[in-house]
Amino acid sequence: MLVPGFLAGDPSLSRMASWLKSGGWRTTRSGIRLNVDCMEPTLQALETRLEETVEDTGRRALLVGQSRGGTFGRVLAVRRPDLIETLVTLGSPVLDQMATSRVTRAMVTAVGLLGTIGVPGLFGRSCREGACCELARGQLSAPISEDVRYLAFYSREDAIVSWQACLDPAAEQIEVSTTHVGMGMNREVWMRIATLLG
């Protein structure tokens, strides 16, 4: 399953999906159109989709998440290790979701303000500080089962997310040379994934 970052419809994950298919993998997209909803309902929808995919294929999933999608993937790996064989995060600030560029923080803040005043389908202040996403926030830093392999890709050239926030001690940390947006379509990333999963 492929989970996009802050804005869905990401062409980089479409290219990665095509590449994985060419290697014999069956891919499923997350179903997220715009990744701006509250964390908990998004996770519940992803968990349902993941359950269906695993039931359909008969094997645990390779879950790939880019940026915010990787934070969702990490929570799902804590919640449902029975569904995930390998988690791959691409430029995902799992240690601090707000460890982003000023422009990105400004966009996130604007979406959060709109969600806080009641615009439906947008995360709000309660997602970061309130009870609605408390469980998910806790699971984001909880230990991951040893049954789940966890590969965290990061790049010092990432101008969107602080690369240090991607260095989860629970993961095999893999440094690559690419931009944040380019991470899902970078040949080096693909080859490293292929070698590690080999």
Buried (B, 14 or more C-beta within 10 A) or exposed (E): BBBBBBBBEBEBBBBBBEBBEEEEEEBBBBEBEEBBBBBBBBBEBBBEBBBEBBEEEEEBBBBBBBBBBBBBBBBBBBBBBEBBBBBBBBBBBBBEBEBBBEEBEEBBEEBBEBBBEEEEEBBBEBBBEEEBBEBBBEBBEBEBEEEBBBBBBBBEBBEBBBBEBBBBEBBEBBBBEBBBBBBBBBEBBBEBBEEBBE
